[in-house]
Amino acid sequence: MELDSVIIVQMIKGISNIPWNLITMIEDIQQRIREREIQVSRCYREGNTVADALSKHAISIEHEIYFDSEDQLPREVKGPFFMDKLDMPSFRLKVDKHSSWHFDPS
């Protein structure tokens, strides 16, 4: 299982302390992972562009939506979805303090 949150991966692996309000949930996840022998690792945001686009879309809606096919995906998700489907890499551009663009492969 790949997650894009370092702290959640560390909590699940027992490396970081778990906040009291998440203990029950994290322990449940840990148990399910052990039972199914699932490996947990971190993936970078660039490797998770479809989920990132879906989460941004979810903020703008007020009701649950289920997508049964790729044709039903929101417009802003289709681009990342098809790039991922074609195994095309994703890059993130960041502005540095001098307002110039540079490539950050992290």
C-alpha positions in Angstrom: 0.0 0.0 0.0 1.4 3.4 -1.0 0.6 6.5 0.9 1.7 10.1 0.2 1.8 11.1 3.9 5.2 10.4 5.5 3.8 10.8 9.0 0.9 8.3 8.4 3.4 5.8 7.0 5.6 6.3 10.1 2.6 5.9 12.5 1.5 2.7 10.7 5.0 1.3 10.9 5.3 2.2 14.6 8.1 4.7 13.9 6.2 7.8 15.0 3.9 8.5 18.0 0.2 8.3 17.3 -2.0 11.1 18.5 -4.5 9.9 21.0 -7.5 10.6 18.7 -6.1 8.4 16.0 -4.8 5.4 18.1 -7.9 3.2 17.5 -8.0 3.9 13.8 -4.2 3.4 13.3 -4.2 0.2 15.4 -7.1 -1.2 13.3 -5.1 -0.4 10.1 -2.0 -2.0 11.6 -3.9 -5.2 12.4 -5.5 -5.4 8.9 -2.0 -4.9 7.4 -0.5 -7.7 9.5 -3.4 -10.1 8.7 -3.0 -9.5 5.0 0.8 -9.2 4.9 0.6 -5.8 3.2 3.7 -3.7 2.7 3.4 0.0 3.5 5.5 2.6 1.7 5.5 6.3 0.8 4.9 7.5 -2.7 5.6 11.1 -3.7 2.8 13.5 -4.8 4.1 13.2 -8.3 3.4 9.5 -8.3 -0.1 10.1 -6.9 -1.4 12.8 -9.3 -4.8 11.0 -9.9 -5.5 10.8 -6.2 -4.3 14.4 -5.7 -6.6 15.6 -8.5 -9.6 13.6 -7.1 -9.1 15.0 -3.6 -9.0 18.6 -4.9 -12.2 17.9 -6.8 -13.8 16.4 -3.7 -13.4 19.7 -1.9 -15.6 21.4 -4.4 -18.6 19.0 -4.3 -21.3 18.7 -1.7 -22.5 15.1 -2.2 -21.0 11.7 -2.8 -20.2 10.7 -6.3 -19.1 7.3 -7.6 -17.3 6.9 -10.9 -18.0 3.7 -12.7 -15.8 4.4 -15.8 -13.1 6.8 -16.8 -15.6 8.6 -19.0 -17.3 9.8 -15.8 -14.2 11.3 -14.3 -14.2 15.1 -13.8 -12.4 17.1 -16.5 -9.5 18.0 -14.1 -8.9 14.4 -13.3 -8.9 13.0 -16.8 -5.5 14.4 -17.7 -3.6 12.9 -14.7 -5.6 9.7 -15.2 -4.6 9.2 -18.8 -1.0 10.2 -18.2 -0.8 7.6 -15.4 -2.5 5.0 -17.6 0.3 5.6 -20.2 3.0 5.4 -17.5 4.0 9.0 -18.3 6.0 10.7 -15.5 4.7 13.7 -13.6 6.8 16.7 -12.6 6.3 19.5 -10.1 7.5 23.0 -10.9 8.2 25.3 -8.0 9.0 29.0 -7.8 12.1 29.7 -5.8 12.8 32.9 -3.8 14.1 34.6 -6.9 10.8 34.0 -8.8 12.5 31.8 -11.4 11.3 28.3 -12.3 13.4 25.3 -11.5 12.9 21.6 -11.7 12.4 19.7 -8.4 12.4 15.9 -9.0 11.5 15.2 -5.3 
